[in-house]
Amino acid sequence: MTLSPLISGAGLEKAPDRAPLAPATRSYRVAIVATHPIQHFVPFYRALSLQPDLTPHVFFGSRIGLEEYFDPEMNARFSWHMDLTSGYQHDFLRGADRIRSTAFASMNNPAVWKSVSRFRPDVVVVYGYANLTAVRTIAGALLRRIPVLLVSDSEPLQSRSAARIWVKRLLLPRLVGAVSGFLTVGDCNERYWTGFGAPHAKLFRTPFTIDEPTYLLARANRAELRRDWRRERGIEEREVVFLAVGKLSARKRQRDILTALALARHAAPAARVVLAGDGAERGALEDMAREADLPVTFLGFVNLDELPQVYAAADVLVHASARDPHPLVFSEAACLGLPIVASDRVGAIGSTDIAQPGVNALVFPQGDVRRLAAALTDLTCDPLRREAMGEASLRVFRSQDMATSVAGLRSAVRAVVG
């Protein structure tokens, strides 16, 4: 059994806001400026378009992601198997066709405000400040006294150079004072902004979204998807599958996962690791698994339409990354009811975030393979705990879902406009 990508975006009108707001007295015109169509955000734009009190319009700085492209970290060429442009109002800014990178100077649409001003926005939503188009958008809105809502996944966990810290301490408090609010994605993200002086009144929790209808369909059919997928790959039902989703790179530290599996194999012989992704580290990881005779399955790059079935067939998500601001794989896994094992360098961990320590997540110090091995052993050998943490993931996801995100943006717009 497979899931059809054609259902993407369907059914969102049936998801009510988690905390209904007061009846709308007007429709707010929301300009959203983004670098390019991103697979995780497109369902959010479609959901916003269904709100009677919002008139969203997305302005893309480039066409990156719409055609096949080469990802150097993944070491592969690919294109997304997903409709990224239907179901919401949008335009591509002048110059979008020539832009091939989201780097600061490369992402530059000088005429951004000519397009945005024609829309006559009440509020402008901008993704970060790390490219010239975003900087131009923020400056243009402030000059016109139009409220700005800033979105980022920045967190205070990663190490930064002294020069970069100095620049941030100089500039970010000014940015915090200038913009009207922040659409925050989690606990670490909120600590980042409060660390630069943002008052809590400017923070509006708006979790990053996933293709929720597709993942809910996979959840409803999980037993059948799991059985078929495992049978096709020769994975027995008794095996406990620890799934890692992401580019096979040094930053993601999949070597730690395989080292931990080797340490845990005698205490937890039913444990198996499945790696969904490709990248420069793949050859070395395959050598490592072969030499140590480890039960590891390499899937290579898995496209969006196939990924829900992979989650459905797994038992636990494991993420050992040395640096990851707020990976959407946590939300995808939680939506399918998977417990999470994660390093403490991941910015999606917190008491009200998608990975909640001791609730649906086991957190280990990044690089500590013995602690990681202990977590693998624990969840392999204790099915009751694994089941309880999986049920907790379902509950946690309901507090981070599409309705929560839509309600967060609606609250922010009403708070800052006028």
N, C-alpha and C positions, 0 to 999 in steps of 0.2 A: 504494500500500500504506500502511495506517495501523496504528498500534498500539492495541490495546484497553486501556482503563484497568482492565478487570476482572482483569488479571493482577497488579495491584499487591499486593505482599505475598506472592505465591506463590513457592515454591521456596526460601525462606530456610532451611528445615530442612536443606537439602542443602549449606549453606555451613559447613564446619567452622571452628573457631577457628584463627587463623593460628599461635598458639603454645598448644597445648593445656595447660590447667591440670591440677593433680592431681585425681583423682576426687573428686566431691562427697561429703561426709559429712552434709550438711544442706542445706535450702533456705532461703536468706536472703530475708526479706521486705523488699522495696525500695519505699518510697513515693517517688513522683516528683511534685513539685508544679510545674506549668507554668501560664503565663498563659492559654493556649488551644491547641486542636489546631493544630499547625503541620505543613504538608505534608511537610517534610523529616524531621521527628522521628518521625512515626507509624510508618514502616517499622522504625525502631529499637525502638520499643515492642513491635511484633509479634515482632521477632527475640528480644528479651529474654524474651518469654513462652514461647519454645520451649526455653529453657535449663532443664535439670532441677534445677540448684542455685539458681535464682532464682524468686521469686514477686513479680513487679512489679505495682504498682497505681498508675495515674496519676490525679492530682487536678487538674482544670482549674478555673482561676479565672473563666473566662468562656466564652461560646459564640462568640466572634469567629472568623470564618473558616468557620463552618458554613452561613451564609446570605450572600446577596449583600450587599456593602457597598461604600462609596465610599472609594477610596484617594486622598488629596489630592495626593500626590507623583506618582502615576500619572495623576491627573486622569481617573479612570474608575471605573465601577461594575462589579464582577465577582464571581463565585463560583468556587471551585476545583472542577474536574472530577475529584474524587478522593474515595474513601471514607476519611474521617478518623477513624472511631470504632469500626471492627470489628477483631477479631483480637487484642485485649488488654483487660485489666480496667481500668476507669476509672470515675470519678464526676465530676460537675460540682458544685463547691462551692456552698453556700448563697449566694445573691446573684449567681450566674453569669449569670442571665438579664438582669439590669439593667445589667451592665457593658459598655460600648461602647468602652473605650480601655485601652491597656496603660500609660498614664502613671502616675507614682508614686502619686499620691493616688487616681486612678480605679480602679486594680486593687487592690481592698481587700475581702478576704473575712474578716471578723472571726472567723468560726467555723471557720477552716481546721483548727485543731488538734482540734476536736471530731470532724471527719471522719477526719483522719489517725490519731488515737489509736485509733479503732475498728479500724483495720487492724493495729495493734500492730507497727509497723515495726522492723526491726533497724537500718536505715540510711535516711536521708532524702536524696534528690537534689533540689536546688533550682536553678532557672535564674536566676542572678544575684541582685542585691540592690537592683534599681532600681524596686521597687514594694512597697507596703505588705504585700501577701500574702506575698511572698518574705521580707520582714523579719520578719513574724509567724512564718513557718515556721521560719526559722533560730533565732529567739529561743526558740520553743517547744521545738525539738529540743534546744538547748543546756541549757535548764532541766531537761529530762528526761534529760540525759546520753545522748542518742541521737546517734550519729555523723552529721555532715553532709558531703555531697559537693557541692561548688559547681561549677556549669557556667556559663561565660561565654565570649564571644568578644572580650573586651577586649584591646587591644593598645597598645603605647607609641608608636605612630607619629603619631597625630593631635595637633594642638595643643589645649591646654586653657587656660582662664583661670587666672590666678594664684590666685583664690579656690577654684576647683575643685581645683587641684593641692594647695593647703593642706589642704582637707578630706580629700582622699584620703590624704595623708601622715599625717594625724592618725588617721583611722579604719581604713584598710585593713590596717595592720600588726596591729591588734587583731583584725580579722576573720580574717586569716591564722592568727593564733595560736589562734583559737577553733574554726575548722572542722577537720574531720579530713583533708580532702583536696580536690583539684581535679581534675575531669575536663577535661583541657586539649584544645584542638582543633588546636594547631599551635605552631610555633616562636615566633612573636610573642606569642601568648597566654601561653606559658610564661615568656618574658622579662618580660612584664607582672607576673606574680605573683612571680617571683623578685626583681623590683625592689622589691617591698613586703615582702620577707623570707621568702617561702615556700621551704622547703627542697625539694630535688629529690625527697626521699622522699615528699612529699605530692602530687607531680604524677603523674597517670596519663593517658597519651595516649589519648583517646577521640574520634577525629575525628567531626565532624558527618557525618550519613549522608544518602543520597539514596534515591529509590525504585529500588533496585539491580536487582531483577528486570526492571523495565520497560526500564531503560537497557541491561542486558545483552542483552535481546531485540533492541533497536534496533541494538546493535553486531553481533549475529549476522546481521542483515538489512540492514546498512548500504548495501551496493552498490545494492540494489533501492530502498530508501527514498530514497537520494541521487538516483538517476536519475529517479524519479517526481516528487519534490518540485521538482527543478530544471526539469523539463520543464513542470510546471504554472505556473511563474513566469517562464519564458522565460530562465532562466540557463543559459548554455552550460557544457559540461563543462570546457572549457579555462580558464574563469574561476576564480580563486582567491578563495574567499569568506571574508572576515574577519567573523565573527559577533560582535555585541555584544548581550548579553542583559541587560536591566534597564530600570528606569524612565528615561524621557527627561527628565532633570532636570539642573540646573546642577552638582549634586554629582557626577553620573556622568561629566560632561565628554565627551559624545559629539561636541561641537563640535571637540574636539581630534582625534578620529578622522577627521572629515571634512576638517579642515584638513590633516592628515597625508596623507590620500588624494589631495588636490589636489597636494601637493608631490611625491608618489611616482608620479603617473599617467603621466609620460613615461618613467620608468625601469621602471615596472611596469604596463604598460597592461592586463594581465589581472586586476589586483586589483579586487575589488568588495566593498563593505561592505553587510552586512545587519543592520538594527536590529530586534531583537525586543523590543518594549515600547512603552509609551505614556506620555505625561506632558506637562507644561506646555511643554517645549522642542520639542515635535514640529513645530509650525508654523514656528518659526524654522529648525529643521534642514531641513525640506522646502524652504524658501525658499533656504537656503544651497546645498543640493544642486542645485536647479534652476538657480540663477543661475550656478553654476560648472560646470554640465553634468557632474556627478559620477555614476558608476555606483553608486547607493545604492538599496537596496530597503527600504521601510518595511513591516513586517509588522503593526504595532500590537500590542496585547496578545495574547500567545500563552498559551493555557491549558496546564495540566500534561500533559494527554493528547496534545497536539500537539508539545510542545517536544522530545522525543527525536528526532523526524524532522527537526527543524530542525538540531539538532546533527549528525545523520547526514549532512546535505547540505552542511555547512560544511567548511572546511579548517583554519581557525585561529580560536581565541577571542581577542578583543581587549577589554581592560578598562582604561579610562583614568581611572578614578574618582579623585577627590581624597580620598575617605575611604570605606573599606569594611573592616570588621573581618575577616570571613572568609567571603566570598561563596561560596555553594554552587554557583554556575555553574561554578566551577573544577573541582569534583569531577565534575559532570555532563559537562563537556567532556572531562576526562581519561579518564573511563570510556569515551567514544566514540573515544578516541585522537587528540584534537586538541592541537596545540601551543598554548601560551598566550603572549600578549603582554600585559604588565600594567604599570601605573604602580607606582612604589615606595611608594605610600601605601596599598597594599592589604595587609591583615594575614594573607594566606594564602601569603606568600612565605618560603621558608627552605630550608635544606639537607635537612631531613627533613619538609617540608610538602608540600602538593599542587602548588604551583608552585615548582619548583626551578631557580634561575637557572643557565643554561648547560646544563641537562639537558633539561627539557621546557618551559622558559620563557625568554623574552627580557624583561628588565625595563628600563624607561626612567624617568628622573626625571619625576615628575608635572608636566604642563604643557609639557614639552619636545617640541614637535610635530616638530621635525627628527629627534630620536632616534626618535620613534615612526614617522615616515615611513621612516627607514632600516630599522627592523624590518619594516615592511610590504613594503618593496622586497626585503629579504633573503629573506623567506619566500616571496614571490611568484616570485622569479627562481631560487631554489635548491630544486627539488623534492626532491632527495636529503636536504637538511638538514631540510626540512619533514617528510619521511617518518620520518627518524631521531628527530626530536623527538616525533612522534606515537606512535611505538613506545615511547619513553621515558615518555610520559604513561600508556600502558597499564600499564607496570611500576610507575610511581609510584602509580597508583590502587590496585594490589593491596596496597600498604602502608598505604592509607587507607580500606579498604573496610569493609563491615558487620561482617565477622568480626573485624577489628581493633578496631572500636568496642565490640563485645560483649565481647571479651577484656579490653579496658581497663577497662570497668565491673566485670567479674567480679573482676579483680585488685584494684581499688580496694575493693570490698565486702569481700573476704577480708582485706585489709590493715587495714581500720579497724574491723571488727566484732569485739567481744570484747577 
